[in-house]
Amino acid sequence: MSPTPSDAVRTFAFMANLYAQEVSGDPAASASPERVLYRLRGSSESQTYIFALIEGASPLGEVSSLGLPLIPSTGECPDYDYAGFIQLSVALLEEKETADIDFILDAGYLPLPGEPVDAETRAVATTLVNHGLDLAKKLGRTTCQVSSLHSDDTAAEADPFSSAYQKAGFAIKNAERQIKVDVPEQPATVLVPAGLSTEAWLDYGIPEQYLDDVINLLTVASEDSLTGDLSVEPIKWNRTRLNEAHARLRARKAHTLMVALIDDTTHKVVSLTELGRHAGSDPEVAEWTLTVTAREHRAQQLASKVKLLALTALRERWPDVERTYASIGASDVAMNRIFNELGAQGISRSESWELRL
């Protein structure tokens, strides 16, 4: 039996979802408490921590290795008056000097859409950011990356943390837009180019003959990802890493669908796209997590083809899914064109900020 998320984890998830939904105007912009709890377990690739800013006296009880009182992530939890939360993730294989930090305000401090950020909210936001930087230092990280999120028709300053980021010395290094693509009831017939065939694989059920091709394309996708001036290290995929990803997928009861275009002559995978679904999330929603074409096969519109094929496979394999979502680089001309051809609707925008401590 899976452990039950504590009230603290449920409150964190609720507050994070509330802001994302207000910004995007879309109730599907959310993550379940169970998904949050799974991230807290950590893996061989990363570790995630959540810290709470509590109004009033500090909790009494066991103290963590960072010198802070521990709040249960599962089971019973005292009722605290939260002002906000810090979610801090550290990679363990690449980017060993970087801390990825998200800040969440309690609903009482969230400005209404279109309203300016008041002094009280700015003070709480500044406190959270300063604590986040201190925690990153305690964890031995020298680079901090944070994000801002706002509606599609506003600037970065609309995020209640932007002012605190600027005061702390952060600079914007990359920008993305979040989009929604509806799944057609009857997807258009896709003409697969001559000399190519297509296959679809659920939950990393990749045939042995294509496994090394997929692993290579996963590495290429990481190496060629457009991330602006953000400090990132490419992920080097191998069979062990893919097996571990498969194990994590099963453990959190999530699912993935890969669709590939394959060269009939060489029997190599030349283009690949992937969608994912999370346990506890809206069953009508899937997320685009990857699209990549082998470098020697680019400029042939294969990425457009494989995405159209994926919508057909999605309707066949996951008939309940009605909407798909993605976050794409604002400066990624090719991917923006591809999604626009699929009828993408912008729902929000985000920026990645960076600070070297």
Number of C-alpha atoms within 10 A of each C-alpha: 3 7 11 15 22 19 20 25 24 19 17 25 21 18 21 22 19 19 24 21 18 16 23 20 14 13 12 19 20 18 18 18 23 21 18 19 22 16 17 18 11 15 15 11 13 16 15 20 14 21 21 22 20 14 11 10 8 11 14 10 10 11 12 10 9 10 9 14 16 16 23 14 20 16 11 13 14 11 8 17 13 18 20 25 25 21 18 23 21 24 18 14 12 15 16 15 17 24 26 20 22 19 22 25 25 21 16 11 18 19 17 12 13 10 9 12 18 12 9 10 19 17 13 20 25 20 14 25 22 14 15 24 21 13 18 22 16 13 15 13 20 16 19 23 22 23 21 22 26 24 24 17 9 14 14 19 15 20 22 26 26 23 17 19 22 14 10 14 12 20 17 21 16 19 23 20 21 21 22 22 21 16 22 14 11 9 15 11 9 12 9 14 13 8 10 17 14 17 16 20 16 15 14 18 13 15 9 8 11 14 18 17 17 25 17 15 22 21 17 19 20 18 14 11 17 15 19 17 13 16 14 14 12 14 16 15 17 15 12 9 15 16 12 14 16 17 12 14 19 12 10 17 13 17 17 20 23 25 25 30 25 19 17 13 8 10 14 19 25 23 28 29 23 21 23 20 22 20 15 14 18 18 16 15 21 27 18 21 16 16 22 24 24 18 13 8 12 13 10 11 14 21 25 20 19 26 24 22 24 26 24 22 19 24 17 11 15 17 14 15 18 17 17 22 23 19 18 23 21 19 15 15 10 14 16 17 13 17 18 14 11 18 14 19 15 19 20 23 25 23 23 21 22 24 20 13 13
